[in-house]
Amino acid sequence: MRHTTQRIAFIVALCSSAGLWTGCETVQDYLTAADRPTARVVDASLADFALDSADLVLDVEVTNPYGVALPTPAIEYALSSGGASIVRGEADAQGAIPANGKRTLRVPVGVVFADVLNAVRGVKPGEVVPYEFDGALVTTAPGIGDVRLPLSRSGELPVPAPPAVSLAGIDVDNLSLTSADLTVRADVTNPNAFRLALSQLDYDLSLAGREVASAAAAEAPALGPGDAGSFSFPISVRPIDLGAAFINVLRGSSASYALQGAFAADSPFGPITLPVDRAGSVPLSR
């Protein structure tokens, strides 16, 4: 094969410099007889995993047996689930395939989860759906012309849902006009069909219409599919800074609240940030 590719390279260079492609029938013969390039999907993963979208990144290994580089290929693709089309497109070019070598191309396929919900009948947020990737790598081999190499891959695609969070209670300690120590107790449920390891909640918390804290709670549970758990976090406030009447709020039996923020979480599909937005009434205890 080494001698064959060397001779091919010589003939290709000679014909290219002389502008004699149509007369170089030996190039056609040699390239047709030589091993053809190959392409295969060797891995697939999610990147930029978010509540509304993600990139399905496929690693495509391309082998070039010729003694000349293959021009920058194009990769056409179609992503579907159960026969329902989700997205079609063409990946950006990433450079030539070296002579007598191989190269792994990273092919990102942008997936909008709303498109999955619209395309695949009966799918709801929080579920995992099977996907089929079908495509082709298209390049040009000197003396042969267009070469089209089929690609395929199957796997699973999550359609994430945010965790359900509510405040179970607030314990009020050391209450005075100038200081109050509070322990906020929260319940959280994972509505997804996959595990979520919640690592941190960045939040803004308001009580009775007044913002009392903007911080991060580092302790949060790891939850299996459909599991519920609880966690707590301390905050300190100065009631006098929130208005003299606010101390009466903390002396009461309950208060309205608004909790906004986002959970940082790990999942089997990669890290993800999930929003939190909940309002209601929370009991106060001393």
Summary of the structure (lengths in Angstrom):
residues: 286
radius of gyration: 29.5
end to end distance: 83.4
largest distance: 96.6
contacts: 875
relative contact order: 0.14
helix: 16%
strand: 56%
